[in-house]
Structures are given as structure tokens and as C-alpha cells.
Amino acid sequence: MAKQLHKRFTTEEVKMLLEKYMHEKVELTYILQILTIKRRRFLDLLENCRKDPDAFSIDYQRKSPTRGIDKGYAPYEVAPYHQPG
């Protein structure tokens, strides 16, 4: 399985490839091979880049916080092991 796009390329590298595609300097199949993504993902990136090129980013944005230990959580004490007998 391929690593995520944001781990393999910088935002600037992807933006450069998208701009070359928009100016018809490179073919779609070439970019798809380099980025190792599907056409649908490429079109999503292209749409985002066209909407707002300055704010375009491929950095991962977490939608919900990760699971963690509550701040008020006090660890419990474990009773020592007691062997019967």
C-alpha cells in the first residue's frame, strides 16, 4: 500500500505539477504515475487548487481529536499479587 500523498510530496511539489497540467505542459497520465493517485483524487486536488491557489495544501487535517487519557484521570493502584495458600 502506498504512503499518503502528504508524506511523499510537499504541497509545493504537487502545486507545481497541477499548474503544469493547467497550462497543458504535461499529460494527466504522467502526473497520475508520478503521484501514484487515481484520476478522481487528482481532480479533487485540481479543483481545490483552482478555487484558492494560495490556501491550497495537501497537509492532513484531522477532523476529530485522537483518543486520549482525560486530564483529570488518576491512575489506579494495582494490588500486589497474592498467592493463595
Order of alpha helices (4+ residues) and beta strands (2+ residues): alpha-alpha-alpha-alpha
